Amino acid sequence: MAQTQAFHEAPLPLFDLDEAVPVGLPDGKLPSYIKDHRKRLRTRFMEGGAQAVPDYELLELVLFSAIPRQDVKPLARRLLDTFGDFNRVISAPAARIAAVQGVGDAVVQQLKIVEAAAHRMARARVMHRAVLSSWDALLDYCHTSMAHRETEQFRVLYLDRKNVLIADEEQARGTVDHVPVYPREVVKRALELNASALILVHNHPSGDPTPSDADLVMTRQVQDAAEALGLVLHDHLIIGKSRELSFRATGYL
């Protein structure tokens, strides 16, 4: 009988080899935080969780595996100065991240892995669940995946007869203030999925979720097409930087 190979984690002391090499400042002194900095920061994170570290230190933790044996604090600060906060750093376009001084392919890849993990975790909380009874989780997912995008994205959430989310699909991407939407394609896809209802979602990169005239017209067109085929348009959500607008809650639907 063939034996199964056993796998074991690498011993934690290997982290000691990951510490940044001390490099002197122009005056010949060493930054006071350098010695055992990575070990101390990892320990503080594991003992106190995310709330024990500010954005720049959480970003340092992410950068550790991309840039071994270097002081990544200046790069973490530079990324935050460029994009604003942790969320905006990891969700920034890869090309813009790569343009920041000190960023290489490994850093871009690491940040995009973190972003993908965040999206997947948020999505898992809403997929194949009754959306109307888990509305807060749905809003969290929409903000996680769309709030910090620099161009407009239009998504459609398709629901079955029990309002369970059966598909979440990107229909189009656009510019900073416009995204093309084709109502016929939206409802056609609903029929292909055997969906009974849908929720429209798109973001406003400006941060202001107030609907434009084009948003109102497009929503009415989708609603008319859906009603003609016996589908229900539950809502249209516009995601801004820090808040969202519901067409249903504000009387637009």
C-alpha positions in Angstrom: 0.0 0.0 0.0 1.4 3.4 -1.0 2.1 5.7 1.9 0.6 9.2 1.9 3.3 11.9 2.2 3.0 13.9 5.4 3.1 17.7 5.1 4.1 20.0 7.9 4.2 23.7 8.4 7.6 25.4 8.4 8.7 26.2 11.9 7.9 29.8 12.9 11.5 30.7 13.8 12.0 31.0 10.0 10.3 34.4 10.4 13.4 35.6 12.2 15.3 35.3 8.9 12.7 37.6 7.3 13.7 40.7 9.4 14.8 43.7 7.5 18.5 44.3 7.2 19.4 47.4 9.3 20.3 50.2 7.0 21.7 53.4 8.5 20.0 56.8 8.1 22.0 59.7 6.6 23.2 60.7 10.1 24.5 57.1 10.7 21.8 56.2 13.1 19.4 53.2 12.7 15.6 53.6 12.8 14.6 52.6 16.3 11.8 50.3 15.0 14.0 48.1 12.7 15.3 45.5 15.1 12.8 42.6 15.3 10.1 44.8 13.9 8.4 42.2 11.8 8.3 39.7 14.7 6.8 42.4 17.1 4.2 43.4 14.5 3.2 39.9 13.8 2.9 39.1 17.5 0.8 42.3 18.1 -1.5 41.4 15.2 -2.0 37.8 16.4 -2.7 38.8 20.0 -4.8 41.8 19.3 -6.3 41.2 15.9 -6.8 43.8 13.1 -8.0 46.4 15.6 -4.5 46.4 17.2 -2.8 47.7 14.1 -3.5 50.9 12.1 -3.8 50.8 8.3 -0.1 51.4 7.6 0.9 48.5 9.8 -1.7 46.1 8.4 -0.3 47.1 5.0 3.2 46.3 6.2 2.0 42.8 7.2 0.7 42.3 3.7 4.0 43.6 2.2 6.3 41.4 4.3 5.9 38.3 2.2 6.3 40.3 -1.1 9.5 42.1 0.0 11.7 40.0 2.4 14.4 41.5 4.5 13.7 45.1 3.7 12.0 47.9 5.7 8.6 48.2 4.1 7.2 51.0 6.3 8.2 53.8 3.9 6.4 51.9 1.0 3.3 51.3 3.1 3.2 55.0 3.9 3.7 55.9 0.2 0.9 53.7 -0.9 -1.5 55.2 1.7 -0.5 58.7 0.8 -1.2 57.9 -2.9 -4.5 56.1 -2.5 -5.9 57.3 0.9 -6.6 54.2 3.0 -6.1 50.4 3.1 -9.2 49.6 1.1 -8.3 52.0 -1.7 -4.7 50.6 -1.8 -5.7 47.0 -2.3 -8.6 47.9 -4.7 -6.6 50.3 -6.9 -5.9 49.3 -10.5 -2.7 47.2 -10.8 -1.2 49.7 -13.3 -1.6 52.6 -10.8 -0.2 50.5 -7.9 2.8 49.6 -10.1 3.4 53.3 -10.8 4.2 54.0 -7.1 7.9 54.2 -6.4 9.2 51.0 -4.9 6.4 48.7 -6.1 7.3 45.7 -8.2 5.4 42.7 -9.6 5.5 40.9 -6.2 3.8 43.8 -4.4 1.1 44.2 -7.1 0.4 40.4 -6.9 0.2 40.4 -3.2 -2.2 43.3 -3.0 -4.4 41.8 -5.7 -4.5 38.4 -3.8 -5.7 40.2 -0.7 -8.3 42.0 -2.7 -9.5 38.8 -4.3 -9.7 37.1 -0.9 -11.8 40.0 0.5 -14.2 39.8 -2.4 -14.6 36.1 -2.2 -15.3 36.1 1.5 -17.9 38.9 1.1 -19.5 37.1 -1.8 -19.7 33.8 0.1 -22.0 35.6 2.7 -24.6 36.3 0.1 -24.4 33.7 -2.7 -27.2 31.0 -2.5 -28.8 32.8 0.4 -32.1 34.7 0.7 -31.0 38.2 -0.2 -33.9 40.1 1.2 -33.3 38.6 4.7 -29.5 39.2 4.5 -29.6 42.8 3.1 -26.8 44.1 5.3 -24.5 41.4 4.0 -25.4 42.2 0.5 -24.6 45.9 1.0 -21.3 44.9 2.5 -20.5 42.8 -0.5 -21.4 45.5 -2.9 -19.2 48.1 -1.1 -16.3 45.6 -0.8 -16.3 44.8 -4.5 -17.3 48.2 -6.0 -17.0 51.2 -3.8 -13.4 52.0 -4.6 -13.4 51.3 -8.3 -12.2 54.2 -10.4 -14.5 53.5 -13.3 -18.2 52.5 -13.4 -19.2 48.9 -13.2 -22.7 47.5 -13.7 -23.7 44.2 -12.1 -26.9 42.3 -12.0 -27.9 40.0 -9.1 -30.3 37.3 -10.3 -32.7 35.7 -7.8 -34.9 32.6 -7.8 -38.6 32.4 -6.7 -37.5 32.4 -3.1 -35.3 35.4 -3.6 -32.2 33.3 -3.2 -29.2 34.8 -5.1 -28.4 32.4 -7.8 -26.0 34.5 -9.9 -24.0 37.7 -9.6 -22.8 38.9 -13.0 -20.9 41.9 -14.3 -22.8 43.2 -17.3 -20.6 46.1 -18.3 -17.7 48.4 -17.5 -17.5 52.0 -18.4 -15.7 55.3 -17.8 -15.5 57.4 -14.7 -19.1 58.6 -15.2 -20.8 56.3 -17.6 -21.4 52.6 -18.2 -23.4 51.2 -21.2 -26.4 49.0 -20.2 -28.6 47.0 -22.5 -32.0 46.2 -20.8 -32.7 43.4 -23.4 -29.5 41.6 -22.5 -30.2 42.0 -18.8 -33.6 40.2 -19.0 -32.5 37.8 -21.6 -29.8 36.5 -19.2 -32.5 36.3 -16.4 -34.5 33.9 -18.6 -31.4 31.8 -19.4 -30.8 31.5 -15.6 -34.5 30.7 -14.9 -34.4 33.7 -12.5 -37.6 35.3 -11.2 -36.2 38.6 -9.9 -33.2 40.8 -10.1 -31.3 43.6 -8.4 -29.3 46.1 -10.4 -26.1 47.4 -8.9 -23.6 50.0 -10.1 -21.0 52.3 -8.6 -20.3 56.0 -8.8 -16.5 56.6 -8.7 -17.2 60.2 -7.8 -18.4 58.9 -4.4 -21.8 60.5 -4.7 -24.6 57.9 -5.2 -27.2 60.4 -6.3 -28.7 58.9 -9.5 -28.2 60.7 -12.8 -31.0 61.2 -15.4 -29.4 58.4 -17.4 -29.6 56.1 -14.3 -33.3 56.9 -13.9 -34.1 56.3 -17.6 -32.1 53.0 -17.7 -33.8 51.7 -14.6 -37.2 52.4 -16.0 -36.2 50.6 -19.3 -35.0 47.5 -17.4 -38.2 47.5 -15.2 -40.4 47.7 -18.2 -38.5 44.9 -20.0 -38.6 42.8 -16.8 -42.4 43.3 -16.2 -43.1 42.3 -19.8 -41.6 38.9 -19.1 -43.0 38.4 -15.6 -39.8 39.3 -13.8 -39.5 41.5 -10.7 -37.0 44.3 -10.4 -36.5 44.5 -6.6 -34.1 47.4 -6.5 -31.3 49.4 -8.1 -28.4 50.1 -5.8 -25.9 52.9 -6.5 -22.7 52.4 -4.5 -20.7 55.5 -3.5 -17.5 55.7 -1.5 -19.1 55.6 1.9 -22.8 55.1 1.4 -25.3 53.7 -1.1 -28.6 54.7 -2.5 -31.5 52.4 -2.9 -34.0 53.2 -5.7 -36.7 51.3 -3.7 -36.1 53.1 -0.4 -36.0 56.5 -2.0 -39.1 56.1 -4.1 -37.5 55.8 -7.6 -39.1 52.3 -7.9 
